[in-house]
Amino acid sequence: MSTTLTPKAPKTTLPQTPADAEGVRLYGMYIDGEFTATDGRDMIDTVDPVSGEVWARITRGTAEDVDRAANAAHRAFTEGEWPKLNPSQRGALLRRIGDLVSENADWLAYIEQRDNGKLIAELSMQMRYMANYYYYYGGLADKIEGSVIPTDKPGVLNYTKYEPLGVVACITPWNSPLPLASMKIAPALAAGNTVVLKPSEFTSASLVELMKIMERAGVPKGVVNVITGLGAEVGDALVSHRHVERIAFTGGPIAGQMINEKAAKHMKRVTLELGGKSPNIIFEDADMDNALKGAIAGIFAASGQTCVAGSRLLVQESIHDAFVERLLEMVKQAKFGHPADPDSQIAPISTRPQFEKVKSYVEVALAGGAKLALGGKPAKVEGCPNGLFFEPTVFVDVDNSMRIAQEEVFGPILSIIRFKDEDDAVRIANDIEFGLAAGIWTQSIGRAINMSNRVRAGTIWINNYRSTSVTSPFGGFKMSGIGRECGIAGMKEYMEVKSVWISTETNIPNPFVRR
C-alpha cells in the first residue's frame, strides 16, 4: 500500500505553470490565445482530496473576463484564420490535438489526479482514450453531408447544408473534467464553432493544461478559451452572454434546469447531461460471476462519482439472498490506498462538500427504513490521513420509494431492491425521474431485447456496464437531460441545417399578370 502523499510528476514537454514560494501552482485563464496573469487577482484554492493540501490556485474570474472571452470567440468565428479553414483543414488540426493529447497522457492524468483524486489506473486509460475524441471528430469534420430534396415545386433546385452555430459555452463538472470537456470541444470545433469553456471551480487546472496543447497544435487565437471561477459569478454571465449560441452542460439537474430556463429566454440551444439513478437489473438466469463484477464496477468504480453509476441494484427475488451474500464478500476485498498506486481500487471522494453529502445520505437511508449491510462511514487509509475516503456502502431492504433509491448521491452507496418478474423490474426501473442508463443481466436474448425496449433510458447495457465510445450517442431521457453527445448525433448538435432554393427557370413569370 502506498504511503507517498504526493505522486511523482511525470515528464512533459508542455510549458510549466508558475508556482508561488511554497510550490503551489498558480493558474490563470486562457483568453484570446493568451494565458492571463495571476498577479493581483483573487484566487481559489484547489485542494488535493488525498492529502488535504492546497496544491494549486486558480483565478477567480469575473463577468468582465467572460465578456472578453466570449467577444474573442465571436471575433474568431467571424473573422481571421478560423472561418477560412475548410472542414478537411479543421480535421487535420483536431488530429494534431489528438497526437499531443496522446503524447502528454501521463502528464494530464497526473494533473487530473491532483485535482479530483481518481485512481491512476482509470485516469491513465481515460487520458489515452481521450485522444480518440479528437481523432474521431477530426475524421468526421469533412463528412457531414446535406441532401438534395426532391421537392414538389417545379423550376427550383433545393438542397440542405450543415453550418456551425457560432460561440459554444461548455460547462463541465469535477468528476471527469478532461474527458467531458473533450467530448464537447472536439465536435464543436469539427463543426466550425468556437468555444468558451467553464470548468468546475474544484477542478480547473487540467483544463488550463489542455490549453497548452491547443496552443501548441496551432489552434488560432480566440477559438478556444477557458474561464475559471464560481458558477454564480462566471457561469451565469457565460450562459447569458449575447454571443453564446449553444450551451453544452454536464452536471446536476438543479443547475441544468436553471441553465435551460436562462437559455430559453434568449432561444439558445442546449445540450444537458444531468445525471441519473440508474437501475442495474440482475435476472435469475444471469451469469452470476459476470453479474457480480458488473454490479460492483457499476457503482464502486470511481467511488460512485459517475453519472451512469448503477446505484439501484435490482435483484430477482429467487436469487436475491445468495447474490447479495456473494456481493458483500467481494466488496469487502476492495483495496484502499493512494490512488497513484496502480493496485488501489477505491478512490477518495473528490471534494469536501461531496464527501459531506455522501455521509448525509447514510442517515437519509437509515431514516427511510433501509438496512445497512456494509460500510456507511469514512475510511482511514494508511499514508493518507487527510484523504476523503468513504467505505463502499451497501443498503438492503430498500423500497424504490425511499429517498436513497430516488435521489442521486454521486458516491459509493448501493441500494439493493428485490423484484419478482420482468413486469415488476420494468415498473421499478422506470419509477424514477431520471433516465440516463440501465444494465440488464440475462442469458435470454428475448428477455434482453424486451427489457431494452421497455426500460426508459438513453443507454442500455446488456451483460456489461459502463461501456462507452466516442462513436456512439450518449444522453438521457426525462430529467437526465436534453440532446446527445458523441457519435454523428453529437456533432450535429453543434450545427444548423440550412435550406437553399435555386431557381432553374430561365423566365420567371410576372406575378401580376394572369396566365
N, C-alpha and C positions, 0 to 999 in steps of 0.2 A: 504494500500500500504506500502510495506516495506521501512524503512528508514535506515536499517543497511547496511553499506558499505561492511563489511566483515562477511560472514556467519560463524556460529559456526561450528568448525570441529567436525565430529562425532568420536566416539571411534574406535580404531583399535588396533589389536594385532601385526600389522606389525612394524618392527623397524622404529624409527623416523629418518627422514632426518636431518642432521645438519643444523644449521642456523647461520647467522652472528650476529653481535651485535644489528642490527636493526630488527632482526627476519626474515630476508629474507632467504628462504630455498636455500641450495646450493646442486645442483645435479651433481654428477659425472656420468661417463658412467658405463656400465656393460660389462666387457670383461673377457672371460675365467673363469667365475664363481666368479668374484670379482668386487666390486664397486670401481671405481678409485677415488683417492684423488682429491680434487679441489684446494688444496693449490698450488699457483704459476701458475695456469692455466688461460688462457684467458677465460672469461665467457661472456655469452649472457644474457641480461636481459629478463625476462618473465613478461609481463605486464598484469594485470587483466583488461579485457575490460570493466568491470563495474566501478571500482574505478579509473582506470587510473594509479594505483600504481604498482611499481615493487614488486612482491610478491615472486619471485624465480629467481635464476640464474642457467644456465646450462653450462656445459663445452663446449667450442668451440673446437671440435675435429679436428684432422689433418689427413693427408693421412697416417702417421705412425700409428695412432690409428686404422684406417681402416685395415691396413695390419696386425696388431696384432690380431684384432677381426676375420678377415677372415681366418688367419692361425689357430687360435684357433678353429674356426668352422670346418675347414678342418681336423684338428687333431682329433677333437671329432667324426667326421663322419667316419674316417678310423681306429681309434684305441680307446682303453679304454672301458668304460661301455656301451656307446650308441649303437654301432653296435652289441653288444652281446644280446641286448634286442630283444625278438621276438615281433611280432605285437600285441599279446594279452597283453604283459607287457607294451608296449608303450601306448596301450589303457587305461590300469589301471592308468598310470601316468597322462595321459590327464584328466581323470575323477577326479583325486586328484586336479589338477589345477582348474577344474571347481568348485569343492567344495569350494576351497579357494577364488575364484573369487566371488562366491555367498555370502560367509561369510563376505567379505570385500566390497560388492557392494556400501554401503553408503560412505565409505571412497574413493573409486575410483571415484564415482560421484562427491564428493566434490573437489578432485584434478582436475578432468576434467573441472569442472565449473570454478575454479580459472584460468585455462588455456584459455578456449575458450568462457566462458560466456553463455553456453547453459542453457535453462530452467531446473531447478531441476526436474520438473515433467517428462520431456523427458529423462534426464540423468538417473534418478533412474530406469526407465523402461529399458533403454538400458543396464545399468550395470547388471541388474538382468538377462536379456535375454542373455547377453554375455557369461555366463557360458555354455549356450547350444552349443556354438561352440566347446567347449572342450568335452562336453558330447557326442555330435553327432559324432565328428570325433574320439573320444575315442572308441565309439562303432563300428565305421566303419573300424578301423585300421586293424582288422584281417578278414575283409570280402571282400577285393578286390581280385578277383579270376582271374586267367588266363584261358586258354582254351586248350583242346586237339584238334589239327587241323586234319581233315580228308584229308590229302594231296593226291596228285596224284602220289606220289613217293613210290614205294614198298620198303619194308625192313627197314623202319625207323619209329620211333615214334617222332612226332613233337608236342611240346606244347609251350605255351607262359606263361610268368610270368611278374609281375609288380615289378620294383625296384626303389628305391629312386634315385634322381638326384645327390645330394651332398649338397653343400652350396647354400642356397637361400637368396638373398638380398630382404628384404621387406622395401619398402619406402612408408610412409603414410603421409596424409595431416593433416591440422589443424582442420577440421570441426568435425570429429569423430575419434580421434586418437585411442582410445582403441578398439572400435568395429571393425574398419577397419584393425587394426593390428591383432586382434584375428582371423578375417576372413582369414588371411594369415598364421599366426603362427600355428593354430590348424591343418589344413590339411597338412601343410609341415612337422610337427613333426609326425603326424599319419602315414605319408608315409615313415618316417625314415630319413628325411633330417635334416640338422642343419641350423640355421638361424642367419643372421646378420640384425638387424632392424635399420633403419634410420628414426626417426620421424621428423616432421616439426620442424624447429628451434623455431617456435612460441608456440608449444605445445608438449614439450618433457617430462615434469615432470611426467605425468600419466604413460607413458611407462616405465620410470625408476621404478616407484612404482610397476608396474606389475612384474618387475624382482624380487622383494622381494617375490612375490607369487611363481614364478618359482623356486626360491631357496628353499623356504620352502616346496614345493611339492616334492623336490628331483630330479629336472632336473639335469643331470650330467653337470659338468662344460664344457663350450665351446659350448654347444648345442644351447643355445640362448644367443645372445649378443646384446647390444644396443650401437650404436654410435650416439652421438649428435653433432650438428653443422650445418654449412651452406651447402647448396646443392652444390655450386661450389667447396667447399673445401673437403667435405667428400662424398657427393653423387656421384660425378664423379669418385672418387677413388674407391668407392664400386662397381659401375657398371662395371668398367674396370678391377677389380681385377681378377687375373688368376684363383683363386679358386672358384669364383662365377659361378654357372651353370645356375641359373634362377633368373630373376628379376621380382618381383611382385610389381607393382606400381599403386597407386591411386593418381590422381592429374590432372593438366591441360594438354590440348592437345599439347602445345608447348614443355613442359618438357617431355611429353610422346614420342613425335617424336624424341627428342634428345636422350633419353634413348634407343629407338628402333634402331636408327642408330648406336649407340655405341655398343649395344649388337650384332647387325648383323655382325659387323666386326670380332667378336670372336665366332660367331654361338651360342650365349647364348639364351636360351629360355626366352620368356617374357609373362607376363600377365599384360595387361594395361587397367585400367578403367579410362577414360579420360573425364568424364562429359557429359553434354548434354544440349539440349534446347527443352525439352520435350513438345509435344502437349497434352493438356487436352481437349478432344472434347465433347461438350455438344449438343446432338441432341434434336429436339423439342419434342420427346416422352419420354425424360428422366424424372425420378422422380426429380422434381425441388429442393425440400428440400435437398435431399441427394446430388444432383449435386452441389448445392451451398456450402455445407460443404466440399465436395471433392475438389472443385476448390480452396477454401480458404486454406484448410490444405495442398493442393498440392504445394502452393507457399509460404505461410507465416509461415508454421511450420519451426522452426529453422531459421527464418528470411530469408528464401530462400537459406540458405547455405547448400544445399544438392544437390548431383549430379543429382538426379531424379526430381528436382523441376519442377512442371508443369507451367513453366514460360510463355508458349504460351497458352492462353485460347481461343480455337476455339468455337464460339457460332453460332448455326444456325440462319440465319437472321430473321426467323419468330418469334423467341423468344428473339432476341438479346437485345432489349431495356429494356424489362421487367426484364430479367435476370440480366443485368448489374445494373439496379436500385436497385434490391434486394441485389446484391453482395456488392455494395458500402455501403449500410446501415449496413450490417453485419460487414464489415471490420471496420467501424467507431467505433464499440463497443469493439474493441480489447483493452485489459487491459495491460498497461505498468507497470512495477515495477521491483524490484530487481529479477533476475532470481532464487534466492534462495527461493523466496516466491512462494508457490505452486499455488497461484491464478494468477500469472503473465502469460501472453500469448505471449508476444513479447520479444524475447531475443536481446541482442546487437549484433552488427557486431563483429566478433571475433578478428580482428586485425586492426590496424590503416591503413595500406596500402589497405586492402579490403574496409574499410569504405570510403576512398577517391575514390576508384574505383566505388563504388555504387553511390556516389554523382556525379561523372563524367558522368555516364550513363543516369542520368536525363537530362543533357544537350544534350547528344547524341540523346536521344529520341525526345526532343523538336526540335532540329535542323533538324531531319529527317522528321518532319511533324506530329508526334504523338501528341495527345491531352491529357494533364494531367487532369485526373478526380479526383484523390485523392492523398494526400501525397506529396512526392517529396523533402523532406528536413529532416535534422536531427531532432530528437525528444528530448525534455527536459523532463527528468523523475525525479520526486521527490525523493530525497535521493541519487540520482546517478548523480551528476552534471558533472562528467567527463566520464560518460558512453558513449559508442559508439553506441547509439541507432539511428535507422533510421525509419521514418514513413513507414508503409505499403503503397506502391505506385502503382497506377493503371493508365495505359495508354489505351485510346480507340482510335478508328480510326487508328489502326495500320495496315499497309500493311506488308505482310510477307517478302518483300524485304528489309525492313528497318533494319538498324544495330541492333536496340533494339529487333528485332524479330529473328535475325540471330546469335547474339553473346551471349555467356553465361555470365551473370552478376554475378551470385552467390550471390544474395542479394534479398531483399523483393520488387522486381519490377515485376509487372504482365503486359503483353501485351495482349490485347483482340482483336481478329481478327474475322471478320464475315466470314461465309461460306454459300453456297447455298444448296448443297446436298452431298451425300456420295462421289461422284467423286471429288467434289471441296475440301471436307475435306481431302481426301487422298492426293490430289495434294499439298495442303498447308502443311499437316503434314510431308510429305516426302521431301519437298523442303527445305532441311537443310543439313548441312554436318554431323550432329550428328544423332545418332540412339540408344539412351540408353533406353528410356522408353516412354510410352504413356498411356493416360487414355481415355476411351470411355464410355459415359453415354447414355444409351438407354434401353428401355424395350423390344426391339425386339431381340430375340435370333439370328435370321437370320442375322440381321444387325451387331450384336456383333461379330459373327463368321466371317462374311465377312470382317469387318473392321480390326479385329485382324490378318487376313491373308494378308491384303493389306498394312497395316502400317509397315514400316521398322524400327523396334525397338526390342531390346533384351528382354524387359519385357512389356507386355500389361496388363493393369488393366481394367476390365470391371465392372463398377458401384462400384469401390473403387479406392483408390490411396495410394501409398507408402506401400502396404502390402509386406513384405519380410519374408523370413525364411531361416534358415541355410540349410534346406532340399532341397531348390530349386535353380537351377543355375541362376547366375546373371552376366550380362555383356552386351556389346553393339555392334551394327552394325556400320559400316562406321568409322568416326573419334571418336566415343565413345569408341573405344578400341579393344583389342585383347584378346581372351580367356574368360574363365568363372570362377567365384568364387562361392563357396557354392555348396552343394549337392555332389553327387558322382563325377560329372564332375569336380567340384572344386578340389577334392583330386587327380584325375588323371592328373591334370595339373602339379603336383609335382612328377610325376612318369614317368619312361620309360618302354616301352614294350620290352621285350627280347624274342627272338625266340630260342628254344633249339631243336636240332635234335639228336636223339639217334638211332644208328643203331641196328636193330634187326636181322641182318644177322649173321649166325654162320661162314660163309666163304665168305669174301669179295673177289670178283674176281680180278685177276691181270689185271690192266688197259692196260698192254702192250701185253696181249695175246688175240687174237681174238677167239670168240666162234663160 
